[in-house]
Amino acid sequence: MSFAENLKKLPGISHLAAIQLLDAEGQEVALIENKPGSAGSVAVYNHLAQTYGSITPEAAKKGLEIYAEHSEDARLNPGKHPNIDRLLQIEAGAPALRAKHVFAV
């Protein structure tokens, strides 16, 4: 399935302004905002956090499956898809990240 098809199966994110990704010390390493161009990533990371509790290697593998065709593009073009690059790094052994929901007001 394509990324667009996979997105339709994920929980809604209208209640979220962003997903904040935190390292083991609680420091922010990324902020993914719910806006055009990154809303799909908010949906993916939200789903992974809800399903796995944090962005673990297992969660990263599932996320790469959800990103579908974009995962291959990210592998071929490092830096082009930072939210996918992060999952590739975690899948390869980088430390897991905790996701913190930033709710819309």
N, C-alpha and C positions, 0 to 999 in steps of 0.2 A: 504494500500500500504506500501511497505517497504521503508526504508530510501533511498536506492539506486534508487528506482523508483521515489521518491519524489524529489531527487536531480536533476534528469534529467529535471524537470519542472521549476527549478529556473533559474534566469538570470545568464549569464556567469560572471566569476570573474577574467579572465585573466589580466584585467587592474589593479587589486588590489594586493598590496604586503601584506596588513594586514588590519584588522579592530581593531581600538583602542576603548575601551569602557571607557567612562568617567562618573564620578558621578556628582551630582548636582553642585559641586564646580569646576568642570572641571578637576579633578584629575584622572589620568589613574588608573583604577582598573584591567584592563586586556588588553592584546594584543594578538589577534588571528592571527597568520601568515598564509599566503597562501602557505602552503608547505604540503607534504604528511603527512597524519595523522590529519591535521586540516583544510585542504582546504574545506571539507564539511561544517565545522562550519563557515568558512568565507562566504560560499554561503548562509547558513541559516541566519546568522546575517545580511548580506548585504540585503537579501530579506526582513527581518523584518524591518530594518531601512528604506528601501525604501517605504514599505507599510504602516508602522505605525508612522514613523518619529522618534521614539526612541523605546527602549526596555521596553515597558509598560507591565502590567499584561496581557492585551489582546494579545499583541505581543508574550509574553512568552508562552501563551497557544497555539497559532498557531505554534510557534517553536517546542513545545513538540510534537505536531501532526506530524510535518515534520520529526522530529527525529525518529518517529515511534517506532520500536522495541527497539531502544537504550534508549528511555525514560524510559521504564519499567526496563531495566537493571540498569539505573542510580538510579531509586527509590530503587531498591533492593541492590545496591552497592554504597552508598554515597562516593564521592571522586574519583570514577573510571572515570567519565565523567565530568570534571569540567565545560565545556561549557554548558552542559545540567543541571548540578547542579545549575548554575547561573540562568537559566530560571525557574527552580523549585522554587528557592528562591524568584524571582520576582513575579511569579504567586501566591506565598503564602503571598505576602505583602511587600517584600523588595523594596527599592526605585528603580524607573526606571533608566535606564542608557541611555546615549546618545552614538551613534555610530559615529565614525569619520573614514572616509575612508583614508587609506594610499595607495596612488597610486604607481604602479610599475614604475620604471624609464626606 
